[in-house]
Amino acid sequence: MPEMSGVELLKIIKEQFPHLPPARLILSGFSHSKEIEETYSKYNLYKFISNPWEEVSLRQIIYESMKKGNYA
């Protein structure tokens, strides 16, 4: 996302859709540990997934986050 970081996107999502369950994921090859910590504490991040990732493990993480957010 060249226009904004994932953290900025989560902030917008939380402000505009506060009723959404906390099952948020960030998939990124770029990270600042301070920003990641902020997403867990302020924006209900469930899991930060860094590159490289494997499809099988990514599917499992998505499934787990859906269960946590009562989507499954």
Z-matrix of the N, CA and C atoms (Angstrom, degrees):
N
C 1 1.444
C 2 1.529 1 108.09
N 3 1.264 2 117.10 1 96.31
C 4 1.469 3 118.40 2 -176.41
C 5 1.523 4 114.38 3 -68.93
N 6 1.330 5 118.67 4 -23.20
C 7 1.462 6 120.22 5 -176.13
C 8 1.523 7 113.35 6 -79.87
N 9 1.343 8 117.44 7 -26.60
C 10 1.461 9 120.62 8 -177.19
C 11 1.523 10 109.59 9 -158.00
N 12 1.320 11 115.12 10 163.88
C 13 1.461 12 119.87 11 177.51
C 14 1.524 13 109.60 12 -84.57
N 15 1.322 14 116.43 13 165.95
C 16 1.458 15 121.25 14 175.67
C 17 1.517 16 111.92 15 -61.60
N 18 1.327 17 116.40 16 -33.39
C 19 1.462 18 120.82 17 178.43
C 20 1.525 19 110.08 18 -65.03
N 21 1.322 20 116.29 19 -42.62
C 22 1.461 21 119.96 20 178.17
C 23 1.534 22 110.79 21 -63.62
N 24 1.339 23 116.36 22 -39.16
C 25 1.460 24 120.34 23 177.65
C 26 1.527 25 111.35 24 -63.62
N 27 1.333 26 117.79 25 -43.72
C 28 1.466 27 120.30 26 178.01
C 29 1.529 28 111.63 27 -61.56
N 30 1.315 29 117.14 28 -37.30
C 31 1.461 30 121.09 29 177.64
C 32 1.529 31 110.04 30 -60.95
N 33 1.326 32 117.20 31 -45.84
C 34 1.465 33 121.48 32 179.19
C 35 1.530 34 110.61 33 -63.30
N 36 1.332 35 116.30 34 -43.66
C 37 1.468 36 120.28 35 179.55
C 38 1.520 37 110.49 36 -59.79
N 39 1.330 38 117.30 37 -46.24
C 40 1.465 39 120.61 38 -178.61
C 41 1.521 40 111.50 39 -64.40
N 42 1.346 41 117.00 40 -38.65
C 43 1.462 42 120.44 41 179.93
C 44 1.536 43 111.57 42 -69.02
N 45 1.327 44 116.74 43 -42.14
C 46 1.459 45 120.36 44 -174.81
C 47 1.528 46 113.64 45 -86.04
N 48 1.322 47 117.09 46 -25.28
C 49 1.461 48 121.41 47 -177.24
C 50 1.528 49 110.75 48 -133.94
N 51 1.326 50 118.63 49 63.48
C 52 1.467 51 121.10 50 -175.04
C 53 1.526 52 113.67 51 -65.71
N 54 1.328 53 117.75 52 -17.58
C 55 1.465 54 121.94 53 -178.24
C 56 1.534 55 112.86 54 -81.01
N 57 1.334 56 118.50 55 -11.93
C 58 1.465 57 119.89 56 -179.45
C 59 1.520 58 111.01 57 -65.44
N 60 1.324 59 117.87 58 138.29
C 61 1.469 60 120.69 59 177.77
C 62 1.531 61 111.25 60 -62.50
N 63 1.317 62 117.75 61 153.24
C 64 1.470 63 121.50 62 -176.89
C 65 1.518 64 112.91 63 -80.41
N 66 1.302 65 117.05 64 74.47
C 67 1.461 66 121.09 65 178.97
C 68 1.525 67 109.10 66 -127.67
N 69 1.306 68 116.98 67 51.60
C 70 1.452 69 121.62 68 -174.46
C 71 1.518 70 111.65 69 -92.97
N 72 1.336 71 114.75 70 141.99
C 73 1.463 72 122.27 71 178.89
C 74 1.515 73 108.99 72 -125.42
N 75 1.325 74 116.69 73 147.89
C 76 1.458 75 121.98 74 169.25
C 77 1.518 76 106.69 75 -123.34
N 78 1.318 77 115.70 76 127.84
C 79 1.460 78 122.75 77 175.93
C 80 1.521 79 106.04 78 -114.49
N 81 1.331 80 116.63 79 115.55
C 82 1.456 81 118.80 80 -172.57
C 83 1.522 82 111.27 81 -153.66
N 84 1.302 83 114.20 82 153.14
C 85 1.456 84 120.67 83 172.35
C 86 1.514 85 110.92 84 -99.30
N 87 1.311 86 116.95 85 -4.69
C 88 1.457 87 122.73 86 -176.62
C 89 1.513 88 108.81 87 -124.11
N 90 1.319 89 116.47 88 134.34
C 91 1.460 90 117.90 89 -179.84
C 92 1.516 91 111.66 90 -154.18
N 93 1.306 92 114.03 91 147.79
C 94 1.461 93 123.29 92 168.62
C 95 1.513 94 105.61 93 -118.54
N 96 1.304 95 117.62 94 122.21
C 97 1.462 96 120.22 95 -173.84
C 98 1.523 97 112.58 96 -58.29
N 99 1.327 98 118.69 97 -33.83
C 100 1.465 99 120.84 98 178.75
C 101 1.533 100 110.33 99 -64.79
N 102 1.336 101 117.11 100 -42.42
C 103 1.468 102 120.59 101 178.06
C 104 1.526 103 111.03 102 -65.56
N 105 1.316 104 117.47 103 -39.25
C 106 1.466 105 120.60 104 179.70
C 107 1.518 106 110.14 105 -63.83
N 108 1.320 107 118.03 106 -44.92
C 109 1.464 108 121.17 107 177.35
C 110 1.524 109 110.78 108 -58.97
N 111 1.334 110 116.87 109 -38.44
C 112 1.460 111 121.23 110 178.64
C 113 1.534 112 110.96 111 -63.04
N 114 1.324 113 117.14 112 -38.99
C 115 1.459 114 119.68 113 -179.00
C 116 1.522 115 111.80 114 -66.09
N 117 1.325 116 117.18 115 -36.62
C 118 1.470 117 119.66 116 177.29
C 119 1.529 118 110.78 117 -65.88
N 120 1.307 119 117.26 118 -44.50
C 121 1.459 120 119.96 119 -173.81
C 122 1.526 121 113.72 120 -81.56
N 123 1.326 122 118.36 121 -34.26
C 124 1.462 123 120.12 122 -174.36
C 125 1.519 124 114.51 123 -103.21
N 126 1.336 125 117.72 124 -29.86
C 127 1.467 126 119.44 125 -169.59
C 128 1.520 127 113.59 126 -122.10
N 129 1.308 128 116.76 127 19.86
C 130 1.469 129 122.48 128 173.61
C 131 1.530 130 113.99 129 56.58
N 132 1.307 131 116.46 130 42.44
C 133 1.463 132 119.80 131 175.83
C 134 1.523 133 109.05 132 -68.01
N 135 1.313 134 116.07 133 131.12
C 136 1.466 135 120.51 134 176.34
C 137 1.523 136 110.47 135 -85.76
N 138 1.330 137 116.85 136 -44.80
C 139 1.467 138 119.27 137 -176.00
C 140 1.518 139 109.80 138 -156.03
N 141 1.324 140 115.80 139 137.45
C 142 1.463 141 122.57 140 171.60
C 143 1.518 142 106.71 141 -100.88
N 144 1.316 143 116.80 142 124.26
C 145 1.465 144 122.04 143 -177.57
C 146 1.520 145 107.71 144 -114.92
N 147 1.314 146 116.71 145 117.43
C 148 1.461 147 119.53 146 -179.44
C 149 1.519 148 110.63 147 -99.79
N 150 1.312 149 114.65 148 154.88
C 151 1.465 150 120.63 149 175.72
C 152 1.517 151 108.82 150 -73.86
N 153 1.286 152 119.42 151 149.50
C 154 1.462 153 127.73 152 -5.44
C 155 1.529 154 110.33 153 -80.65
N 156 1.308 155 116.12 154 152.71
C 157 1.461 156 121.99 155 178.82
C 158 1.518 157 108.73 156 -130.26
N 159 1.310 158 114.62 157 158.02
C 160 1.466 159 120.99 158 179.29
C 161 1.525 160 108.37 159 -108.69
N 162 1.322 161 116.50 160 142.22
C 163 1.460 162 121.56 161 -175.61
C 164 1.525 163 112.83 162 -57.03
N 165 1.331 164 117.26 163 -43.43
C 166 1.467 165 120.31 164 -177.48
C 167 1.530 166 110.51 165 -62.62
N 168 1.322 167 117.45 166 -46.55
C 169 1.464 168 119.68 167 -178.93
C 170 1.524 169 110.76 168 -69.37
N 171 1.335 170 117.87 169 -34.68
C 172 1.451 171 120.89 170 177.48
C 173 1.530 172 110.98 171 -64.61
N 174 1.322 173 116.81 172 -42.13
C 175 1.465 174 120.21 173 176.96
C 176 1.532 175 111.10 174 -59.96
N 177 1.333 176 116.99 175 -41.29
C 178 1.460 177 121.27 176 179.94
C 179 1.531 178 110.87 177 -64.55
N 180 1.320 179 116.91 178 -43.05
C 181 1.463 180 120.72 179 179.20
C 182 1.528 181 110.51 180 -63.20
N 183 1.323 182 117.23 181 -41.83
C 184 1.468 183 120.79 182 178.66
C 185 1.528 184 109.97 183 -63.45
N 186 1.317 185 116.67 184 -43.98
C 187 1.464 186 120.72 185 178.23
C 188 1.528 187 111.05 186 -60.37
N 189 1.332 188 116.81 187 -45.44
C 190 1.466 189 120.80 188 179.67
C 191 1.527 190 111.24 189 -62.56
N 192 1.323 191 116.79 190 -40.10
C 193 1.464 192 119.25 191 -179.83
C 194 1.524 193 110.94 192 -68.10
N 195 1.331 194 117.05 193 -34.24
C 196 1.460 195 120.31 194 177.34
C 197 1.526 196 110.80 195 -66.13
N 198 1.327 197 116.89 196 -39.51
C 199 1.468 198 120.50 197 177.01
C 200 1.523 199 110.02 198 -63.66
N 201 1.314 200 117.14 199 -43.28
C 202 1.463 201 121.29 200 179.97
C 203 1.522 202 110.69 201 -62.90
N 204 1.321 203 116.98 202 -37.17
C 205 1.458 204 120.70 203 -179.21
C 206 1.514 205 113.76 204 -88.82
N 207 1.334 206 116.52 205 8.32
C 208 1.470 207 122.49 206 -179.73
C 209 1.529 208 112.65 207 61.62
N 210 1.319 209 117.20 208 36.19
C 211 1.455 210 121.82 209 175.51
C 212 1.519 211 111.57 210 -95.17
N 213 1.329 212 117.45 211 -22.42
C 214 1.467 213 120.69 212 -175.19
C 215 1.522 214 110.96 213 -95.12
